[in-house]
Amino acid sequence: MTGWADTAGGAASGALRLERGARLLPWGAAIVLLALAGVAAKDFANPDGVAYARLALYWSEGRWALAVTGYWGQLLPWLAAPLLRLGLDPVVAMRVAMGLSGLVFLHGAGALLAAFRLPPAELRAGFWIAALLAAVWSIVAVTPDLLAAGLLLAGMARLVDEDMDARCGLQAGVLFGFAYLAKAVMLPTAVLAVGCVQGLRWWLGRAGLTASLRCALAAGLGLGAVALPWILALSLHYGAPTFSTSGAPNHAIAGPPDRDRGHPTFRIHHEPPPGRLTTWEDPTIFPYEDWSPFESAAHLRHQAGLVAGNAKEVLRRLARFDMAGLGLAAAVFAALGLGRAGWRAQPWRLALPLSSCVAAAYLPVYAGDDRYFVASIPILLGAALGLSHAVGSSLGPVRRWLPAALVAASFAVPAADQAAFMVLGRKHAHLEAARPAAAALGTGVRGVASVRDGTHFGLYLAWMADVPFLGNSDAAAVPADLNADQAAVRADVFVLGRDSPMAAAMTEDAAFERVTAGGGEKAWPAAVFRRRSPTNFPEATGP
């Protein structure tokens, strides 16, 4: 891959040292931004983050049967597990893991922008924007998307290298293998990317068929060397060949709207398996409502409509990653000039096929979250910066920087706005309330159940109290219904919507008391109740 200091070509050693020094500044700024973002987001929570934190705990304690799951990626818990062994709080450990994920993303984004052969000024601008993006996306949610995106981008950088050979293919495959360990969807994404790029190399005359196949085979070997041990572990764990168990549930919840197809963890009351805090740690224990597009003509139409609707949704999300939609427009325009000479001089023209590979795996299922496509942001940024340089070169020495400045502002402003919204608006800061609520519960709590709680506060409360979360249900209409629910009857703490009729009914019911914290409960996103006589009910099974 073309080195960062070599992108201008033929620079003197003093200039190279200056270029290396210039790279240290954004790296230092990124570390500071990531640290500040982590501190600001210390009270942010999301359900996936709870699952990853629990998996990290199981790995740190050697509880292998609970740690191994095919639904979630393992690389993020593996980053946090050693920190838990050192005694760090789980929330802090996951924040550190997300900070490390941001650095991996920054490296991958920088590697791809360099492989796109951007001029030095545009490359530096792109790297600064990538540093800002790393900080922002590290606090949007505790998920492996940022980590997986960084590894995927680093692998793609090897794929688009102008001197691509079997060695580059092997390196790309290894990076793709680690991306798969972070998030399983990266396995089909990587296979698609390798096939797409090598197919284009051959079709555009950049390499012969034998050379393209050799590179693809080398990438496959590198991918297999990293991925196969974990695939073998999953296959032994589930008793069948398995590389992931997330595909079927995610396809199930996207099925026809003829029934409630949501995740059962948040739809019904239930007991998690012994040792687990929540079934969200491995939701595949539930029998999801499977469906097939080949079952009927109606299902086939639904699948076709789902793919078409998701394609429109993906385009909408890619376009809004920058303020003016310049990235997506540049990627489309750049693809029009993707020929043999275009690839050699301007590899950023590959942005559209690379972005398509990132999005493709989500089209048949659910594509309604920006984080799924975070790897596309540096790709689109590279296309926009490359095109801006091509346009600016014809504007003269004074105005040549205007297109690049417009692109930089278009990408930087939304990222900065999102950071302000997350931090200043305290978005997802539910742990700020869950901690004092858990302290107010005291000891002896056997389980937390939610009723019509759309905030997931019940899950966060159970996590902070270290007691089983017995799920959420909308079925109960009056407090007496909780005694008829075989799972809810085992709970002694209930979380409800603050102003819901059910909360009003429980306030008047002598069997329950509202949990308070010296007035602090007024800031909680939900109302919390506790049974007055929990000893009349069976013990809950849980950690």
ZADOMI-363260 format. One line per field, with one value per residue (C-alpha): x, y, z; residue in one letter. Coordinates in steps of 0.2 Angstrom, whole numbers, padded with zeros to 4 digits, always signed. Each point is the difference from the previous one (the first is absolute). Example, Ala and Ser with C-alpha at 12.3 -4.5 7.8 and 13.67 -1.06 7.14 Angstrom:
! residues 2
xx = [+0062, +0006] .
yy = [-0022, +0017] .
zz = [+0039, -0003] .
residu = [a, s] .
END
This chain:
! residues 543
xx = [+0000, +0006, +0007, -0007, +0016, +0002, -0017, +0008, +0014, +0018, +0001, +0016, +0004, -0003, -0017, -0003, +0004, -0011, -0014, +0002, +0000, -0016, -0008, +0004, -0011, -0017, +0004, +0003, -0015, -0010, +0006, -0005, -0017, -0004, +0005, -0011, -0014, +0001, -0001, -0015, -0008, +0003, -0019, -0005, -0008, -0008, -0006, +0013, +0014, -0008, +0002, +0018, +0004, -0007, +0010, +0016, -0004, -0002, +0016, +0010, -0007, +0003, -0019, +0002, -0017, -0008, +0013, -0001, -0014, -0003, -0012, +0013, +0018, +0013, +0014, -0007, -0003, +0018, +0006, -0009, +0002, +0019, -0006, -0013, +0014, +0009, -0015, -0007, -0019, -0009, -0007, +0018, +0007, -0012, +0003, +0019, -0004, -0010, +0015, +0011, -0013, +0001, +0019, -0002, -0013, +0012, +0014, -0011, -0008, +0018, +0006, -0014, +0001, +0019, -0003, -0012, +0015, -0007, +0012, +0008, -0011, -0016, +0007, +0004, -0018, -0007, +0010, -0006, -0018, +0002, +0007, -0016, -0010, +0009, -0004, -0018, -0004, +0009, -0014, -0015, -0002, +0010, +0001, +0013, -0004, +0014, +0013, -0006, -0001, +0018, +0006, -0010, +0007, +0017, -0003, -0008, +0016, +0010, -0012, +0001, +0018, +0008, +0013, -0013, +0007, -0002, +0009, -0012, -0015, +0006, +0002, -0017, -0007, +0007, -0007, -0017, +0001, +0002, -0014, -0011, +0005, -0006, -0017, -0005, -0008, +0017, +0003, -0012, +0005, +0018, -0003, -0011, +0014, +0014, -0011, -0005, +0017, +0009, -0014, +0002, +0019, -0002, -0015, +0009, +0016, +0010, +0005, -0002, -0012, +0013, +0007, -0017, -0004, +0016, -0003, -0018, +0007, +0013, -0013, -0011, +0015, +0003, -0018, -0002, +0016, -0008, -0018, +0000, +0005, -0015, -0012, +0006, -0003, -0018, -0003, +0005, -0010, -0016, +0002, -0001, +0011, -0002, +0009, -0014, -0017, -0006, -0006, -0016, -0007, +0004, -0009, -0014, -0004, +0000, -0014, -0018, -0010, -0013, +0006, +0012, +0017, +0010, +0014, -0008, +0012, -0010, -0017, -0003, +0004, +0011, +0015, +0017, +0011, +0009, +0016, -0007, -0006, -0011, -0005, +0007, +0017, -0005, -0018, +0001, -0007, -0017, -0010, -0001, -0014, +0010, -0006, +0006, -0003, -0003, -0015, -0013, -0001, -0005, +0016, +0010, -0007, +0003, +0019, +0001, -0008, +0012, +0015, -0006, -0005, +0016, +0010, -0009, +0003, +0018, +0002, -0009, +0012, +0016, -0006, -0002, +0017, +0005, -0010, -0001, +0000, +0016, +0008, -0014, -0001, +0019, +0000, -0012, +0008, +0017, -0006, -0003, +0018, +0006, +0011, +0017, +0008, -0012, +0003, +0019, +0000, -0016, -0004, -0013, -0011, -0003, -0011, -0017, +0004, +0008, -0014, -0012, +0009, -0002, -0019, -0004, -0001, -0014, -0012, -0009, -0003, +0001, +0009, -0007, +0015, +0014, +0013, -0001, +0008, +0013, +0013, -0007, +0003, +0019, -0003, -0012, +0012, +0014, -0010, -0006, +0018, +0007, -0013, +0002, +0019, -0004, -0012, +0010, +0016, -0009, -0005, +0017, +0011, -0011, -0017, +0007, -0003, -0018, -0007, +0010, -0005, -0018, +0001, +0009, -0013, -0014, +0007, +0006, -0016, -0012, +0013, +0003, -0019, -0003, +0014, -0009, -0017, +0007, +0010, -0010, -0016, +0005, -0008, +0000, +0006, -0011, +0014, +0000, -0017, +0002, +0014, -0009, -0016, +0010, +0007, -0018, -0005, +0012, +0003, -0011, -0006, -0003, -0005, -0006, -0014, -0006, -0017, -0003, +0018, +0006, +0016, +0008, +0003, -0005, +0014, +0012, -0006, +0002, +0017, +0005, -0008, +0008, -0017, -0009, -0010, -0016, -0005, -0013, -0018, -0014, -0013, -0004, -0014, -0002, +0011, -0009, +0006, +0017, -0004, -0008, +0017, +0010, +0016, -0005, -0006, +0018, +0005, -0001, +0005, -0010, +0005, -0015, -0003, +0000, -0017, -0008, -0017, +0009, +0011, -0014, -0009, +0015, +0002, -0017, +0003, +0005, +0010, +0013, +0010, +0008, +0019, +0007, +0017, -0003, -0009, +0013, -0012, -0008, +0014, -0001, -0007, -0012, -0010, +0007, -0011, +0004, -0010, -0004, +0000, +0012, +0002, -0017, +0007, +0013, +0018, +0006, +0013, +0015, +0018] .
yy = [+0000, +0017, +0008, +0015, +0009, -0005, +0006, +0015, -0010, +0004, +0010, +0004, -0008, +0016, +0002, -0018, +0003, +0015, -0010, -0014, +0014, +0007, -0017, +0000, +0015, -0007, -0017, +0010, +0010, -0016, -0008, +0016, +0000, -0018, +0002, +0015, -0008, -0016, +0011, +0010, -0017, -0009, -0001, -0004, -0018, -0010, -0018, -0007, +0008, -0010, -0016, +0003, +0005, -0016, -0010, +0009, -0005, -0018, +0000, +0008, -0013, -0015, -0004, -0007, -0007, +0017, +0009, -0009, +0006, +0002, +0014, +0014, +0003, -0004, +0012, +0014, -0011, -0006, +0017, +0004, -0017, +0004, +0016, -0008, -0012, +0015, +0006, +0013, +0004, -0008, +0016, +0008, -0016, +0001, +0019, -0004, -0014, +0013, +0012, -0013, -0004, +0018, -0001, -0015, +0009, +0015, -0012, -0009, +0017, +0007, -0015, +0000, +0019, -0003, -0015, +0012, +0010, +0016, +0015, +0005, +0015, -0010, -0015, +0010, +0008, -0018, -0006, +0014, -0003, -0019, +0005, +0009, -0014, -0012, +0010, +0002, -0018, -0006, +0007, -0003, -0017, -0014, -0012, -0007, +0009, +0013, -0013, -0011, +0015, +0004, -0017, -0002, +0017, -0006, -0015, +0009, +0011, -0015, -0005, +0016, +0001, +0005, -0014, -0013, -0017, -0017, +0008, +0015, -0013, -0010, +0016, +0005, -0017, +0001, +0017, -0006, -0015, +0011, +0011, -0016, -0003, +0017, -0002, -0015, +0009, +0005, -0017, +0001, +0018, -0005, -0014, +0012, +0014, -0012, -0007, +0017, +0008, -0015, -0001, +0018, -0002, -0014, +0008, +0017, -0008, +0005, -0018, -0017, -0013, -0011, +0015, +0005, -0017, -0002, +0016, -0006, -0017, +0009, +0011, -0016, -0008, +0014, +0002, -0019, +0000, +0013, -0005, -0019, -0003, +0010, -0008, -0017, +0006, +0005, -0015, -0011, +0011, -0001, -0018, +0006, +0009, +0019, +0016, +0011, -0002, +0018, -0002, -0010, +0011, +0016, -0007, -0006, +0017, +0008, -0012, +0004, +0010, -0013, -0003, +0008, -0005, +0011, -0007, -0011, +0007, +0017, -0008, -0013, -0003, -0015, -0007, +0001, -0016, -0003, +0011, +0013, +0017, +0001, -0010, +0014, -0007, -0014, +0003, -0016, -0010, +0006, -0008, +0015, +0001, -0007, +0004, -0003, +0010, -0016, -0005, +0010, +0013, +0012, -0003, +0001, +0017, +0005, -0005, +0010, +0015, -0002, +0001, +0014, +0010, -0004, +0006, +0017, +0001, -0004, +0014, +0012, -0004, +0001, +0017, +0007, -0004, +0016, +0017, +0002, -0019, +0003, -0017, -0010, +0011, +0000, -0019, -0002, +0013, -0008, -0017, +0007, +0002, -0017, -0007, -0007, +0017, +0007, -0014, +0002, +0019, +0002, -0015, +0010, -0004, -0017, +0009, -0005, -0019, +0000, +0009, -0012, -0015, +0008, +0002, -0016, -0012, +0011, +0001, -0016, +0003, +0016, +0016, +0013, +0005, +0012, -0010, -0014, +0011, +0009, -0008, +0009, +0017, +0000, -0008, +0014, +0013, -0006, +0001, +0017, +0006, -0008, +0008, +0017, -0001, -0004, +0015, +0012, -0003, +0009, +0015, +0009, +0002, +0011, -0010, -0017, -0004, +0005, -0017, -0009, +0012, -0002, -0019, +0001, +0011, -0011, -0015, +0009, +0010, -0015, -0009, +0014, +0003, -0018, +0001, +0015, -0008, -0016, +0009, +0016, -0008, -0015, -0012, -0018, +0006, -0013, -0007, +0017, -0005, -0019, +0001, +0009, -0010, -0016, +0007, +0004, -0018, -0006, -0019, -0015, +0005, -0016, +0007, +0015, +0000, +0014, +0004, +0011, +0007, +0007, +0008, -0017, +0007, -0016, -0009, +0014, -0001, -0019, +0002, +0013, -0011, -0016, -0009, -0010, +0011, -0010, +0010, +0012, -0003, +0011, -0013, +0005, +0012, +0000, -0005, -0016, -0006, -0001, -0014, -0010, +0002, -0015, +0010, +0016, -0008, -0003, +0018, +0011, +0016, +0008, +0014, +0009, +0016, +0015, +0006, -0017, -0005, -0016, +0011, +0009, -0016, -0007, +0016, -0004, -0018, -0005, -0015, +0012, +0015, +0013, +0000, +0018, +0008, +0016, +0008, -0005, -0013, +0015, +0000, -0019, -0003, -0013, -0004, -0014, -0011, -0014, -0013, +0002, -0018, -0009, -0015, -0007, -0003, -0013, +0004, +0006, -0009, +0010, +0006] .
zz = [+0000, -0004, +0016, +0008, -0002, -0018, -0007, -0007, -0008, +0000, +0015, +0009, +0017, +0009, -0008, +0005, +0018, +0000, -0007, +0013, +0013, -0007, +0002, +0018, +0004, -0006, +0009, +0016, -0003, -0003, +0016, +0010, -0009, +0003, +0019, +0002, -0010, +0012, +0015, -0006, -0005, +0016, +0004, -0018, -0002, -0014, +0002, -0012, +0012, +0015, -0010, -0005, +0018, +0007, -0013, +0004, +0019, -0005, -0010, +0015, +0012, -0011, -0002, -0017, -0002, +0002, -0009, -0017, -0010, -0019, +0001, +0006, -0006, +0012, -0004, +0010, +0016, -0002, +0000, +0016, +0009, +0006, +0007, +0010, +0007, +0005, +0010, -0011, +0002, -0015, -0006, +0000, -0009, -0014, -0002, -0001, -0013, -0010, +0001, -0007, -0014, -0004, -0003, -0011, -0010, -0002, -0006, -0012, -0007, -0002, -0008, -0013, -0003, -0003, -0012, -0009, -0005, +0006, -0001, +0017, +0004, -0003, +0009, +0015, +0000, -0002, +0015, +0011, -0005, +0004, +0017, +0004, -0007, +0011, +0016, -0005, -0005, +0016, +0011, -0012, +0007, +0008, -0015, -0011, -0015, +0001, +0004, -0015, -0011, +0004, -0004, -0016, -0006, +0003, -0010, -0014, +0000, -0004, -0014, -0009, +0001, -0017, +0002, +0005, +0001, +0010, +0015, +0000, -0002, +0015, +0011, -0005, +0004, +0017, +0004, -0007, +0012, +0015, -0007, +0001, +0018, +0004, -0010, -0009, -0015, -0005, -0006, -0015, -0002, -0002, -0012, -0010, +0000, -0005, -0014, -0006, +0000, -0008, -0013, -0004, -0001, -0013, -0010, -0001, -0005, +0015, +0002, -0008, +0005, +0008, +0010, +0006, +0005, +0009, +0010, +0004, +0006, +0011, +0008, +0003, +0009, +0011, +0004, +0004, +0011, +0012, -0002, +0000, +0018, +0006, -0013, +0007, +0018, -0005, -0010, +0015, +0012, -0011, -0006, -0019, -0012, +0006, -0004, +0008, +0007, -0002, -0018, +0003, +0014, -0009, -0016, +0011, +0008, -0017, -0006, -0006, +0013, +0003, +0018, +0013, -0006, +0012, +0011, +0014, +0013, -0001, -0004, +0013, +0018, +0002, +0011, -0007, +0001, +0016, +0001, -0013, +0005, -0016, -0015, -0010, +0002, -0011, -0007, -0011, +0015, -0006, -0014, -0012, -0013, -0015, -0018, -0017, -0016, -0009, +0011, -0010, -0013, +0014, +0009, -0016, -0003, +0018, -0002, -0017, +0008, +0015, -0011, -0010, +0016, +0008, -0016, +0001, +0019, -0003, -0013, +0011, +0015, -0011, -0007, +0017, +0007, -0006, +0000, -0019, -0006, -0009, +0005, -0008, -0015, -0002, +0001, -0014, -0011, +0004, -0006, -0017, -0003, +0007, -0013, -0001, +0000, +0013, +0012, -0001, +0002, +0011, +0010, +0009, -0015, +0008, +0014, -0007, -0002, +0017, +0009, -0009, +0008, +0017, -0002, -0010, +0015, +0008, -0014, +0003, +0018, +0010, -0005, +0011, +0010, -0005, +0009, -0012, -0014, +0010, -0011, -0015, +0007, -0003, -0017, -0005, +0008, -0011, -0016, +0004, +0005, -0016, -0011, +0008, -0003, -0019, -0001, +0010, -0011, -0014, +0011, +0002, +0015, +0010, -0002, -0001, +0018, +0000, -0005, +0013, +0013, -0005, +0002, +0017, +0007, -0007, +0009, +0016, +0004, +0002, +0010, +0012, +0001, +0005, +0013, +0007, +0000, +0009, +0013, +0003, -0002, +0011, -0012, +0007, +0017, +0009, +0011, +0009, +0006, +0001, +0013, +0013, -0004, +0003, +0017, +0005, -0003, +0013, +0002, -0002, -0017, -0011, -0016, -0010, -0013, -0011, -0006, -0015, +0003, -0017, +0008, +0005, +0017, +0008, -0008, +0005, +0018, +0001, -0007, +0013, +0014, -0007, +0000, -0014, -0012, -0004, -0015, -0006, -0004, -0006, +0005, +0018, +0002, +0019, +0014, +0003, -0018, +0007, +0012, -0015, -0010, +0005, -0004, +0007, +0016, +0005, -0002, +0015, -0009, -0014, -0012, -0009, -0010, +0012, -0005, -0005, +0006, +0007, +0010, +0007, +0005, +0008, +0010, +0008, +0002, +0018, -0007, -0007, +0005, -0011, +0001, +0005, +0002, +0010, -0015, -0012, -0008, -0008, -0013, -0004, -0017, +0007, +0016, +0011, +0012, +0012, +0007, +0019, +0003, -0012, +0011, -0006, -0017, -0007, -0001, -0016, -0010, -0005, +0004] .
residu = [m, t, g, w, a, d, t, a, g, g, a, a, s, g, a, l, r, l, e, r, g, a, r, l, l, p, w, g, a, a, i, v, l, l, a, l, a, g, v, a, a, k, d, f, a, n, p, d, g, v, a, y, a, r, l, a, l, y, w, s, e, g, r, w, a, l, a, v, t, g, y, w, g, q, l, l, p, w, l, a, a, p, l, l, r, l, g, l, d, p, v, v, a, m, r, v, a, m, g, l, s, g, l, v, f, l, h, g, a, g, a, l, l, a, a, f, r, l, p, p, a, e, l, r, a, g, f, w, i, a, a, l, l, a, a, v, w, s, i, v, a, v, t, p, d, l, l, a, a, g, l, l, l, a, g, m, a, r, l, v, d, e, d, m, d, a, r, c, g, l, q, a, g, v, l, f, g, f, a, y, l, a, k, a, v, m, l, p, t, a, v, l, a, v, g, c, v, q, g, l, r, w, w, l, g, r, a, g, l, t, a, s, l, r, c, a, l, a, a, g, l, g, l, g, a, v, a, l, p, w, i, l, a, l, s, l, h, y, g, a, p, t, f, s, t, s, g, a, p, n, h, a, i, a, g, p, p, d, r, d, r, g, h, p, t, f, r, i, h, h, e, p, p, p, g, r, l, t, t, w, e, d, p, t, i, f, p, y, e, d, w, s, p, f, e, s, a, a, h, l, r, h, q, a, g, l, v, a, g, n, a, k, e, v, l, r, r, l, a, r, f, d, m, a, g, l, g, l, a, a, a, v, f, a, a, l, g, l, g, r, a, g, w, r, a, q, p, w, r, l, a, l, p, l, s, s, c, v, a, a, a, y, l, p, v, y, a, g, d, d, r, y, f, v, a, s, i, p, i, l, l, g, a, a, l, g, l, s, h, a, v, g, s, s, l, g, p, v, r, r, w, l, p, a, a, l, v, a, a, s, f, a, v, p, a, a, d, q, a, a, f, m, v, l, g, r, k, h, a, h, l, e, a, a, r, p, a, a, a, a, l, g, t, g, v, r, g, v, a, s, v, r, d, g, t, h, f, g, l, y, l, a, w, m, a, d, v, p, f, l, g, n, s, d, a, a, a, v, p, a, d, l, n, a, d, q, a, a, v, r, a, d, v, f, v, l, g, r, d, s, p, m, a, a, a, m, t, e, d, a, a, f, e, r, v, t, a, g, g, g, e, k, a, w, p, a, a, v, f, r, r, r, s, p, t, n, f, p, e, a, t, g, p] .
END
